[in-house]
Amino acid sequence: WQKDSFVPNKLPDSTYIQLGGVRGNSGTDFWSAAAYLGWTAHWNGKTWKRFDELYEPNNPQYFSECLSVNGNTICIAGTKNGNSWVAIGTRKQ
């Protein structure tokens, strides 16, 4: 095991979001999602990138429930205020 980088999951109140599912294609291409607040990030082998468009830190009723990665496509599903949502992204070539 090697510690590569800190994950950007610290909240403004100095607590941390507990990470959930991790899926990927290789050691230099994987995603992590946390159930709470829709937190989602990608690891490229060097750094983490958090996707703030899927992150709602002020909505305690916003959750990402699961994620799947297949090649250049990622799918994340969750709930927001009791309604289901799905986000599908494709990597730019």
C-alpha distances in whole Angstrom, upper triangle without the diagonal:
4,7,9,12,14,16,20,21,23,26,29,30,27,25,22,22,20,18,19,19,16,17,17,18,15,12,15,17,16,18,18,21,22,25,27,29,28,25,23,20,19,16,17,14,15,17,18,21,23,26,29,31,30,29,32,31,35,35,34,35,33,30,27,27,25,24,24,23,25,25,26,27,26,28,27,30,31,34,36,39,39,39,37,35,33,32,31,30,30,28,30,31
4,6,9,12,14,18,19,21,25,28,28,25,24,21,22,20,18,20,19,17,18,17,18,15,12,13,16,16,18,17,21,22,25,27,28,27,24,22,19,18,14,15,12,12,14,15,19,21,24,27,30,28,28,31,30,33,34,33,35,32,30,27,28,26,24,24,23,25,25,26,27,25,28,27,30,31,34,36,38,39,39,37,35,33,31,31,29,29,27,29,29
4,6,8,11,14,16,17,21,24,25,21,21,18,19,18,16,18,18,16,18,18,19,16,12,13,16,15,16,16,19,20,23,24,25,24,21,20,17,16,13,14,11,11,12,13,17,18,22,24,27,26,25,28,27,30,31,30,32,30,27,25,26,25,23,24,23,25,25,25,26,25,27,26,29,29,32,33,36,37,37,35,33,31,29,29,28,28,26,28,29
4,7,9,13,15,17,21,23,25,22,21,18,19,18,16,18,18,15,17,16,17,14,11,11,13,13,15,15,18,19,23,24,25,23,20,18,15,13,10,11,8,7,8,10,14,16,19,22,25,24,23,26,26,29,30,30,32,29,27,25,26,24,22,23,21,23,23,23,24,23,25,24,27,28,31,32,35,36,36,34,32,30,28,27,25,25,23,25,25
4,6,9,12,14,17,20,21,18,18,15,16,16,14,17,18,15,17,17,18,16,13,12,14,13,14,14,16,17,21,21,22,21,17,16,13,12,9,11,9,7,7,8,11,13,17,19,22,22,20,23,22,26,27,27,29,26,25,23,24,23,22,22,21,24,23,23,24,22,24,23,26,27,29,30,33,34,34,32,30,28,26,26,24,24,22,24,25
4,6,9,10,14,16,18,14,14,12,13,13,12,15,17,15,17,18,20,18,15,15,16,14,14,13,15,15,19,19,19,19,15,14,12,12,11,13,12,11,9,8,11,12,16,17,21,20,18,21,19,23,24,24,26,24,22,21,23,22,21,22,22,25,25,24,24,22,24,22,25,25,27,28,30,32,32,30,28,27,25,26,24,25,23,25,27
4,6,8,12,15,16,14,13,10,10,11,9,12,14,12,15,16,19,17,15,14,14,12,11,9,11,12,15,15,16,15,11,10,8,10,9,12,12,11,9,6,9,9,12,14,17,16,15,17,16,20,21,21,23,20,18,17,19,18,17,19,19,22,23,22,22,19,20,19,21,21,23,24,27,28,28,26,25,23,21,22,21,22,21,23,25
4,6,9,11,14,12,12,9,9,11,11,14,15,15,17,18,21,20,18,17,16,15,13,11,12,12,15,14,14,13,10,10,8,10,11,14,15,13,10,7,8,7,10,11,15,14,12,15,13,17,18,19,21,18,17,17,19,19,18,20,20,24,24,23,22,20,21,19,21,20,22,22,25,27,27,25,23,23,21,22,20,22,21,23,25
4,6,10,12,10,9,6,5,8,8,11,14,14,17,19,22,22,20,19,18,16,13,11,10,9,12,11,11,11,8,9,9,12,13,16,17,16,13,10,11,9,11,11,15,13,11,13,11,15,16,16,18,16,15,14,17,17,17,20,20,24,25,24,23,20,20,18,19,18,20,20,22,24,24,23,22,22,20,22,21,23,23,25,28
4,7,8,6,6,4,6,10,11,15,17,18,21,22,26,25,23,22,22,19,17,14,14,12,14,12,12,14,11,13,13,16,16,20,20,19,16,13,13,11,14,13,17,16,13,14,11,14,16,16,19,17,17,17,19,21,21,24,24,28,29,27,27,23,24,21,22,21,22,21,23,25,26,26,24,24,23,25,24,27,26,28,31
4,5,5,5,6,7,11,13,16,19,20,23,25,28,28,26,25,24,22,19,16,15,13,14,11,11,13,11,13,14,18,19,22,23,22,19,16,15,13,14,13,16,15,12,11,8,11,13,13,16,15,15,17,19,21,22,25,26,29,31,29,28,25,24,21,22,20,20,19,21,23,24,24,23,24,23,25,25,28,27,29,32
4,5,7,9,11,15,17,20,23,23,26,28,31,31,29,28,27,25,22,20,18,16,18,14,13,16,14,17,17,21,22,25,26,24,21,18,17,15,17,14,17,17,14,13,9,11,14,14,18,17,18,20,23,24,25,28,29,33,34,32,31,27,27,24,25,23,23,21,22,25,26,27,25,26,25,28,27,30,30,31,34
4,6,9,11,14,17,20,23,25,28,30,33,33,31,30,30,27,24,21,20,17,18,15,14,17,16,19,20,23,24,27,28,27,23,21,21,18,20,17,20,20,16,15,11,12,15,14,18,18,19,21,23,25,27,30,31,35,36,34,33,30,29,26,26,24,24,22,23,25,27,28,27,28,28,30,30,33,33,34,37
4,7,10,13,15,19,22,23,26,28,31,31,29,28,28,25,23,20,19,17,18,15,15,18,16,18,19,22,22,25,26,24,21,19,19,17,19,18,21,20,17,17,13,15,17,16,20,20,20,21,23,25,26,29,30,34,35,33,32,29,29,26,27,25,25,24,25,27,29,29,28,29,28,30,30,32,32,34,37
4,7,9,13,16,19,21,24,26,30,29,27,27,27,24,21,18,17,14,15,12,13,16,14,17,17,21,21,25,25,24,21,19,19,17,19,18,21,19,16,16,12,14,16,14,18,17,17,19,20,22,23,27,28,32,33,32,31,27,27,24,24,22,22,22,23,25,27,26,26,27,26,29,29,31,31,33,36
4,6,9,12,16,17,20,23,26,26,24,24,23,20,17,14,13,11,12,10,11,13,11,13,14,17,18,22,22,21,18,15,16,14,16,16,19,17,14,14,12,14,16,14,17,16,15,16,18,19,20,23,24,28,29,29,27,24,24,21,21,20,20,20,22,24,25,24,24,24,23,26,25,28,28,30,33
4,6,9,13,14,18,20,24,24,22,22,21,18,15,11,10,7,9,7,8,10,8,11,12,15,17,20,21,21,18,15,15,12,14,14,17,14,11,12,10,13,14,12,14,13,12,12,14,15,16,20,21,25,27,26,24,21,20,17,18,16,17,17,19,20,22,21,20,21,20,22,22,25,25,28,31
4,7,10,12,16,19,22,22,21,22,20,17,14,11,9,6,8,8,11,11,10,11,13,16,17,20,21,21,19,16,17,14,16,16,19,16,14,15,13,16,16,14,16,14,12,12,13,14,15,18,20,24,26,26,24,20,20,17,17,16,17,18,20,21,22,21,21,21,21,22,23,25,26,29,31
4,7,8,12,15,18,19,17,18,17,13,11,7,6,4,7,9,11,11,8,9,10,12,13,17,18,19,16,13,14,12,14,15,18,15,13,15,15,18,17,16,17,15,12,11,11,11,12,15,16,20,22,22,21,17,17,14,15,15,17,18,21,21,22,20,19,19,18,20,20,22,22,26,28
4,7,10,13,17,18,17,19,17,13,10,7,5,4,6,9,12,11,10,10,11,13,14,18,19,20,18,15,16,14,15,17,18,15,14,16,16,19,18,16,17,14,11,9,9,8,9,12,14,18,20,21,19,15,15,12,13,13,15,17,20,20,20,18,17,17,17,18,19,21,22,25,28
4,7,10,14,15,15,16,14,10,8,6,6,7,8,12,14,12,11,10,11,12,13,17,18,20,18,15,16,15,15,17,18,15,15,18,19,22,20,19,19,16,13,10,9,7,7,9,11,14,17,18,16,13,12,10,12,12,16,18,21,21,21,18,17,16,15,16,17,19,19,23,25
4,7,11,11,11,13,11,7,6,4,7,9,12,15,16,14,12,10,10,10,10,13,14,16,15,13,14,14,15,18,19,16,17,20,20,24,23,22,22,19,15,12,12,9,8,9,9,13,15,15,14,12,12,11,14,15,19,21,24,24,24,21,19,17,16,16,16,17,17,21,23
4,7,9,10,11,9,6,5,7,9,12,14,17,19,16,14,11,11,10,10,13,14,17,16,14,15,15,15,19,19,17,18,21,23,26,25,24,24,21,17,14,13,10,7,6,6,9,11,12,11,9,11,11,14,16,20,22,26,25,24,21,19,17,15,14,14,15,15,19,20
4,6,8,8,6,4,6,9,12,15,18,20,21,18,16,13,12,9,9,10,11,15,15,13,14,15,16,19,20,18,20,23,25,28,27,27,27,23,20,17,17,13,10,8,6,8,8,10,10,9,12,13,16,19,22,25,28,28,27,24,21,18,16,15,14,13,13,16,17
4,7,8,6,6,9,12,15,19,21,24,25,21,20,16,14,11,11,11,12,15,16,15,16,18,18,22,23,21,23,27,28,31,31,31,30,27,24,20,20,16,13,10,7,7,7,9,10,11,14,16,19,22,26,28,32,31,30,26,24,21,19,16,15,14,13,16,16
4,5,5,7,10,13,17,20,23,25,26,23,21,17,15,12,10,9,9,13,14,15,16,18,20,23,24,23,24,28,29,33,32,32,32,29,26,22,22,19,16,14,11,11,10,12,14,14,17,19,22,25,28,30,34,34,33,29,27,24,22,20,18,17,15,17,17
4,6,7,10,13,16,19,22,25,26,23,20,17,14,11,8,8,6,10,12,13,15,17,19,23,24,23,24,28,28,32,32,32,32,29,26,23,23,20,17,16,13,14,13,15,16,16,19,20,23,25,29,31,34,35,34,31,28,25,23,22,20,19,17,19,19
4,7,10,13,16,19,23,25,25,22,20,16,13,9,6,5,4,8,9,10,13,15,17,21,22,22,23,26,27,31,31,31,32,28,26,23,23,21,17,16,13,14,13,13,15,15,18,20,23,25,29,30,34,35,33,30,28,25,22,20,18,17,14,16,16
4,7,10,14,17,20,22,23,20,17,14,11,7,6,5,7,10,10,10,11,14,15,18,20,19,20,24,25,29,29,29,29,26,23,20,20,17,14,13,10,11,10,10,12,11,15,16,20,22,26,27,31,31,30,27,24,21,18,17,14,13,11,14,14
4,7,10,14,17,19,20,17,14,11,9,6,5,7,9,11,11,10,11,12,13,17,18,17,18,21,22,26,26,26,26,22,20,16,17,14,11,10,8,10,10,11,11,10,13,13,17,19,22,24,28,28,27,24,22,19,16,15,14,14,12,15,17
4,7,10,13,16,16,13,11,7,6,4,6,9,11,13,12,9,9,10,10,14,15,13,14,18,19,22,22,22,22,19,16,13,14,11,8,9,8,11,12,12,11,9,10,10,14,16,19,21,24,25,24,21,18,16,14,13,12,13,12,16,18
4,7,10,12,13,11,8,6,5,6,8,12,13,15,13,10,10,9,11,13,15,12,13,16,17,20,20,19,19,16,13,11,11,10,8,10,10,14,15,15,14,11,12,10,13,14,17,19,22,23,22,19,17,16,14,15,14,16,16,19,21
4,7,9,10,7,6,4,7,9,12,15,17,18,16,12,12,10,10,12,13,10,10,13,14,17,16,16,16,13,10,7,8,7,7,10,12,15,17,17,15,11,11,8,10,10,13,15,18,19,18,16,14,13,12,14,14,16,17,20,23
4,6,8,6,5,7,9,12,14,18,20,20,18,14,14,11,12,13,14,11,10,12,12,15,14,13,13,11,8,6,8,9,10,13,15,19,21,21,18,15,14,11,11,10,12,14,17,17,18,16,15,15,14,16,17,20,21,24,27
4,7,6,7,9,12,15,18,21,23,24,21,18,17,14,14,14,15,12,11,12,12,14,12,11,10,8,5,5,5,8,10,14,17,20,23,22,20,16,14,11,10,8,10,11,14,14,15,13,13,14,14,17,18,21,23,26,29
4,6,7,10,13,17,19,23,25,25,22,18,17,14,14,13,14,11,9,9,9,11,9,7,8,7,5,7,9,11,13,17,20,23,26,25,22,19,17,13,12,10,10,11,12,14,15,14,14,15,16,19,20,23,24,27,30
4,6,9,13,16,19,23,25,25,21,18,16,12,12,10,11,8,6,5,6,8,7,6,7,5,5,7,10,13,14,18,20,24,26,24,22,18,17,13,12,10,10,9,11,13,14,14,13,14,14,17,18,22,23,26,29
4,6,10,13,17,20,22,23,20,16,14,11,9,9,9,6,5,6,8,11,9,10,10,6,5,5,8,10,11,15,16,20,22,20,18,14,13,9,9,8,9,9,12,14,13,12,11,11,11,14,15,18,19,22,25
4,7,11,14,17,19,19,16,12,11,7,7,8,9,7,5,8,8,12,12,12,13,10,8,7,10,11,12,15,16,20,21,20,18,14,14,11,12,11,13,13,16,17,17,16,14,14,13,15,15,18,19,21,24
4,7,10,14,16,17,14,10,9,6,6,8,9,7,7,11,12,15,15,16,16,12,11,8,11,11,9,12,13,16,17,16,14,11,11,9,11,12,14,15,18,20,19,17,14,13,11,13,12,15,15,18,21
4,7,10,13,13,10,6,5,4,6,9,11,10,10,13,14,18,18,19,20,16,14,12,14,13,11,13,13,16,16,15,14,11,13,11,14,15,18,19,22,23,23,20,18,16,14,14,13,14,14,16,19
4,6,9,10,8,5,5,7,8,12,13,12,13,17,18,22,22,23,23,20,18,15,17,15,12,13,11,14,14,12,12,10,13,13,16,18,21,22,25,26,25,23,20,17,15,14,12,13,11,14,16
4,6,7,6,5,7,9,11,15,17,16,17,20,21,25,25,25,26,23,21,18,19,17,15,15,13,15,14,14,15,13,16,16,19,21,24,25,29,30,29,26,23,21,18,18,15,15,13,16,17
4,6,6,7,8,12,13,17,19,18,19,23,24,28,28,29,30,26,24,21,23,20,17,17,14,15,14,13,15,14,18,18,22,24,27,28,32,33,31,29,26,23,20,19,16,15,12,14,15
4,6,8,11,14,17,20,22,22,22,26,26,30,31,31,32,28,26,23,25,22,19,19,16,18,16,16,18,17,20,21,25,26,30,31,34,35,34,32,29,26,23,22,19,19,16,17,18
4,7,10,13,16,19,22,22,22,25,25,29,30,31,32,29,27,25,26,24,22,21,19,21,19,18,20,20,23,23,26,28,31,32,35,36,35,33,30,28,25,24,21,20,17,19,19
4,7,10,13,16,18,19,18,22,22,25,27,27,29,26,24,22,24,22,20,20,18,21,19,18,20,18,21,21,24,25,28,28,32,33,32,30,27,25,23,22,19,19,17,18,19
4,6,10,12,15,15,15,18,18,22,23,24,25,22,20,18,20,19,17,18,16,19,18,17,18,16,18,18,21,22,24,25,28,29,29,27,24,22,19,19,17,18,16,17,19
4,6,9,12,12,12,16,16,20,21,22,23,20,19,17,19,18,16,17,16,19,18,16,16,15,17,16,19,20,22,23,26,28,27,25,22,20,17,17,14,15,14,15,18
4,6,9,9,9,12,13,16,17,18,20,16,15,14,17,16,15,17,16,19,19,17,17,14,15,14,17,17,19,19,22,24,23,22,19,18,15,16,14,16,15,17,20
4,5,6,7,10,12,15,16,18,18,15,14,12,16,15,14,16,15,18,18,16,15,12,13,12,14,15,17,17,20,22,21,19,16,15,12,13,11,13,13,15,18
4,5,5,8,9,12,13,15,16,13,14,13,17,17,16,18,19,22,22,19,18,16,16,14,16,15,16,15,18,21,20,19,16,15,13,15,14,16,16,18,21
4,6,8,11,13,13,16,16,13,13,13,16,17,16,18,18,21,21,19,17,14,14,13,14,14,15,14,17,19,18,16,13,13,10,12,12,15,15,17,20
4,7,10,12,12,14,13,10,10,9,12,13,12,15,16,19,20,18,16,13,12,9,11,10,12,11,14,16,15,14,11,10,8,11,11,15,16,18,21
4,6,9,9,11,12,9,9,9,13,14,14,17,19,22,23,21,19,16,15,12,13,12,12,11,14,16,16,15,13,13,12,15,15,18,19,21,24
4,6,6,8,9,7,9,11,14,16,17,20,22,25,27,25,22,19,18,15,14,12,12,10,12,15,15,15,13,15,14,17,18,21,22,24,28
4,6,7,10,9,10,12,16,18,19,22,24,27,29,27,25,22,20,17,17,15,14,12,14,17,17,18,17,18,17,21,21,24,25,27,30
4,6,9,9,12,14,18,20,22,25,27,30,32,30,28,24,23,20,19,16,15,12,12,16,17,18,17,20,19,23,23,27,28,30,33
4,5,6,9,12,15,18,20,23,26,29,31,29,27,23,21,18,16,13,11,8,8,12,13,15,15,17,17,21,22,26,27,29,33
4,6,8,12,14,17,20,23,26,29,32,30,27,24,22,18,16,13,11,9,9,11,13,15,15,18,19,22,24,28,29,31,35
4,7,10,12,16,18,22,25,28,30,29,26,23,20,16,14,10,8,6,5,7,10,11,12,15,17,21,23,26,28,31,34
4,7,10,13,15,19,21,25,27,25,22,19,16,13,11,8,6,4,6,8,9,10,10,12,13,17,19,23,24,27,30
4,6,9,12,15,18,22,24,23,20,17,14,10,9,5,5,6,9,10,10,9,9,11,12,16,18,21,23,26,29
4,6,8,12,14,18,20,20,17,13,11,7,6,4,7,9,12,12,12,10,9,9,10,13,15,18,20,23,26
4,7,11,14,17,20,20,17,14,11,7,6,5,7,11,13,12,12,10,10,10,11,14,16,19,21,25,28
4,7,11,14,17,17,14,11,8,6,6,7,10,14,17,16,15,12,11,10,11,12,14,17,19,22,25
4,7,10,13,13,11,7,6,4,6,9,13,16,19,19,17,14,12,10,9,10,11,14,15,19,21
4,7,10,11,8,6,5,7,9,12,16,19,22,22,20,16,14,11,11,10,11,12,14,18,19
4,6,7,6,4,7,9,12,15,19,22,25,25,23,19,17,14,12,10,10,10,11,15,16
4,6,5,6,9,12,15,18,22,25,28,28,25,22,19,16,14,11,11,10,11,14,15
4,6,8,11,14,18,21,25,27,31,31,28,25,22,18,16,13,11,9,9,12,12
4,7,10,14,17,20,24,26,29,29,27,24,20,17,14,11,8,6,5,8,9
4,7,10,13,17,20,22,26,26,23,20,17,13,11,7,6,5,6,10,12
4,7,10,14,17,19,23,23,20,17,14,10,8,6,5,7,8,12,14
4,7,10,14,16,20,19,17,13,11,7,6,4,6,9,12,15,18
4,7,10,13,17,16,14,11,8,6,5,7,9,12,14,18,20
4,7,10,14,13,11,7,6,4,6,9,12,15,18,21,24
4,7,10,10,8,6,5,6,9,12,15,18,21,24,27
4,7,6,5,4,6,9,11,15,17,21,24,26,30
4,5,5,6,7,10,12,16,19,22,25,27,31
4,6,9,10,14,16,20,22,26,29,31,34
4,7,10,13,16,20,23,26,29,32,35
4,7,10,13,17,20,24,27,29,32
4,7,10,14,17,21,24,26,29
4,7,10,13,17,20,23,26
4,7,10,14,17,19,22
4,7,10,13,16,19
4,7,10,13,16
4,7,9,12
4,6,9
4,6
4
